[in-house]
Amino acid sequence: MTNYNYYKISKSKKIRYLKHSQNNKLYIVFLHGFMSDLEGKKPKHFLKFAIKKKIGFLALEYSGHGKSSGKFTDGNISKWSKETSILINKIVKKNDFILIGSSMGAWISLNQFRIYNEQIKGFLGIGSAPEFLEKLMWNKFTKVMKKKISSEGIIYLKHGNYEYPITLQLIKDGRKNKVLNKIVYQKLNVTMIHGEKDESVPKVYSKKVLKIFKNAKKKLVIVKNGDHSLSSKKWLKILTKELNLII
């Protein structure tokens, strides 16, 4: 049984999260992807890893995701990044931490470097998707799609078995959250892991992330036959192995 917690950010907003508290120890902060939640295999796997290693852990569901309050269509990168910072302040406090960003979670992670540059001691990206709203969505929309979202404020995109409600405010907010032009000079371990057969995000995005870290010990791991999620047992082993090297 996984013990979830809730943190009330405001009168109308509460965020669901997972934690393992450790005093004066390193933490892992896991940030999930777009329209994902904490029910998946990765957050629970990393929580078990943290408990075994006797280090701290935090994973949260952004507003409009999972059991956190709010509508998904009201959310955006700015809001989700701010909620992440609030939970880091509440749970991790002044402890050092390693970021694990899955897909959009890597974008949210990169936004945290603006605030916690000194506390962040490592970064593990999984199928990293920074700035995907503009590059992988808007730029690939047809004229008809752009007209529809501009007039109606929302468009529904089908991808595999999922349908994603994409709002105009989400796209516009994404443009205010550019991270691939922000150089990080801190010395730390940065590893990007990407599935060879990722059909959602091209491998080049992991390479783009590595480029912004000028003084880091950098590594790119391409998982043979790997998909976007990398949640199967054998792929979780690879993620754990690489996380161990960062710690």
N, C-alpha and C positions, 0 to 999 in steps of 0.2 A: 504493500500500500504506500503510495507516494503522498507525502504530506505537503499540500500546497498552502501558501499563505496569501493574504491580500493586504495591500497597502493603499490607504485612502489618500489620493493625491489632492482631491478637492471634494466638495459636497456631492458632486455628481460623478466622480471618476475614481474607480478603484482598479488597481493593477494586480493580477495574479502572478505569483512568483514562486520559485523553488530556491531554497538556500541550505547551506551547511556552514554554520558559523565557526570560525576559528580565530582566537585572539592573537593579534600580532603575527599573523602568518600570511603567506601568499594566497591569493584568491584566483579562481577561474571565473570569468564572466562570459557566459554563453548567450549569444544573440541569434535568434532564429530568423527564418526568411519570411518573404512576402506571403501573407495569408496562411502562415504556419502557426504552430502553437507549441505547448510543452508536453503534448501527449505523444509526440514522436519518440523514436529510439535514441536520437543523439543527446538531447538534454538529460535524459535519465541515465544514459551510459556515462556521460561526463560527471554527473552527480556521484555515481558509484565510484568512479575513478578518484574524485576529490576526497571522498570519505576514506577510501583505501589509503590514499597518500597523506591523509591528515592535513589537507589544505582546505581553504574556504571555497565556497561555490555560490554563484548567483546566476539564475536564468529567469527571465521575465517574459510575459506576454504583453506586447504593446496594446494600447487601446484599440478596440475593434477586432482583436485577435483572441482566439480561444475563449476563456471564461472572464477575461478582463472586460470592464464595462465600455460603453461607447459603440458607435457605428463605424464599421470599417471605412465607409465612404467619407467620414469626417476626418479621417487620419491622413497623415503625410509624413515625410522624412523628418521635417523639423520637429513635429510633435512627438514622434516615436523616439527620436534622438534625445529630446528633453526628458521624456519619461525614463529612459535608460539612465541618464545622468542623475535623476532624482533617486532612483533605486540604488545606484552605485554609492551615492552619498549616504543613504540610509543603512545599507547592509555592509558594503566593503569599507566604507569610511576612509581612513587614511592609509589602509593597507595597500601594498603593491598588488597588482593583478595582471593576469594574462587574458587577453581577449580572444574568444573564438567566435568568428562571424560566419554564419552559414548563409550563402546567397545574399539577399538584401542585408542580412545581419553584418556582413563585411562593410557595407556602406555606413550603417549605423555605428559600427566599430571605428571607422576612420574619423567620424565626427567626434568621437570621444577623445581623440588625440589633441584636440583644441583645448580641452579642459584638464585632462589627466596625464599630460605628457610625461611628467616625472614619475607617476605611479605605474604606468604601463610598462611591463618588463618583457612582454612578448606578444606576438599576434599570429594566430593560426586562422587562415581563411579557407573555407570549404565552398567550392563553386562560386567564388566571389563575384558579386554583381553590382559594383558601384556605378552610379549614374545610368542604371539600366532603363529608367523611365523615358529618358530622352533618346538614348542610342538604340535600345532594343525594342522600344514601343513607338514613341512619337515619330521618329525618323522612318519607321517602316509602315506607318499608317498610310492608307490611300487618301486621296483628296476627299473622297466621300466620307471616310472615317473621321478625318480631321474636321470636316464641316459638321458632322453629326455631334462630336464631342464638344465642339465650340458652341453650337446652338443649344444643345440639351444638357451640357455640363457633365455628361457621363456616357460611357460606351462599355459594352460587355464583350470581353475577349474570351474566346474558347481556346484552351490549351490542354490537350490530352483529355482527361476526364473532368477537368475543372473549368469553371467560368469565373473570370475575374472582372469585377466592376471597377473600371478605371475612370476616375474623375478628372476633370480639367484642372481643378485646384491641386490635385496630387501631382500632375505633370508640371504645372507652373512652380510648385514648391520645390520639386526636384531640381529645377534650374538654379534655385538659390542655394543648393547644397552640393556645389562642385567640390570634389575631393581629389580628383586625379591631377590637379594643378597645384596642390598644396604639398610642398616638400617637407618630409619629416627627417630631421637631422639626428635624432636620438639613436644611441647605440643599443640595439636589442636584436633578439632573434625573430625573424619574420619568415613564416613558411606558408606558401599557398598550395593547396591541394585541389586538383581539378580532375573530374572524371573524363577519360578519353572520349567517351560517348555521351557527354553532356549535351542534351538537345535543347536546353533552355538558355544556357549562357556559354558563349564561346570561350575557349581557353585563354584567348588573348587578354581577357579581363584580369585574370590572375597575374599575367605578365605586367599589365599596366599598373597594378597595385604595387608590385615589387619595385618598379621604377621610381616611385616617389620616396622610397626609403634610401637615403644616400649613404648612411653610415651603418646600416644594419647588416647582420649576418643573414643573407637571404638564401632561400631555397624554394624551388618549384618542383612539386611532385605530381606527375600525371599518372593517374590510376588506370591501369590497363582494363579496358571494357567497362570502366566505371561510369555511372550515370550522374545526374545532377545532385541527387540527395546523398549518396554514399552512406546509406543507413543499414546495409546488410551486415551480417556478423563479420565477414572477412574484411569488408571495407572499414568497419569500426575499429578493427585491429590495426589497420594502417594509420587511421587518425590518432589512435592512442599512442602508437609507436612514435609518431612525429611530435605529438604533444609532450611526450616524455623527454624528447631531445630539446624542446624549448625550455622546459622547466629545469 
